[in-house]
Amino acid sequence: MKILVALDANDYSGKIIKDVARLAQNTLANITFLGVQEKSTELSETLAGALLKYQSDVYSYFSPDDLPYGEIAPDQWQEKAKGDWVLSSRGMKEFTLRIRAGSMAKQAVQVAEEMESVLIILGCSGKFGCEWYGEMNVPLRIAEDASCSVLVIKEVRNADRIVSILDQSVVSQDSLEMVNQLVTLHDAGLEIVGVKEKKASKTDEIERRMVELLKYYNDRKVGAWVKLIDSEKVQEYVTDSSREAIVALWMGEKQSLMKKLFSRSMVDKLLTTTQSALFILR
């Protein structure tokens, strides 16, 4: 498993490191920390220092015998191309620090595709909705454009419920496992919500899918229950749930039901109103 974490030197980035570390412990994933600077001529010492501090913080959650990542030499940054610096270690698993010049929204999507990441994680400031310093709509643009799952952590807090809204397109194994990890991290219950359409055949299919998912999570000792709601009520239900629970939206294919129900403005609204985190699953 490969995970990309988008970071800068602000408080909202530092606050998500504990969750990143716990996820690394549970999955033993290959981790890449990505920072983005404006200019391509010289490596930002401030940003490089911040990424190294975050990396050290993640390592501190492991005992020396259990650490799957190798040590990183702070002075060994390599410029792969103009405006693209890399510092990496090789242990049992890879841990990489990467700094690129440009826009975080664009670079995070591009790097995730290059490394075939299954998940992008980032934080955001809660002062004016869910924003990044110096660049507009970073979480929204990444959530909209990334081909992999995206976890936006607005505030680090334990949620006792994960509300997972089921898409009717194909659900990937990586998405199933990501929800499992989220439930484990928060020691939360899982509510699987299916969306009813007018056609009876569609309802039968979504009910069958929900039963399969319930069995999948119960087999993994995850406390889960299912709920079926009408399509015209789903936006209100998700908005209300996002104020207390972590909402996971399966938004797979471009023409999927979730894509139709949740426009860019609706996802933006959820990012603004959620109290903890929003999980876009693909």
Secondary structure, 3 states (H helix, E strand, C coil): CEEEEECCCCHHHHCCHHHHHHHHHHHCCEEEEEEEECCCCCCCHHHHHHHHHHHHHHHCCCCCCCCCECCCCCCCCEEEECCEEEEEEECCEEEEEEEEECCHHHHHHHHHHHHCCCEEEEECECCCCCEECCECCHHHHHHHHCCCEEEEECCCCCCCEEEEECCCCCCCHHHHHHHHHHHHHHCCEEEEEEEECCCHHHHHHHHHHHHHHHHHHHHCCCCEEEEEEEHHHHHHHHHHHHCCCEEEEECCCCCCHHHHHCCHHHHHHHHHHCCCEEEEEC
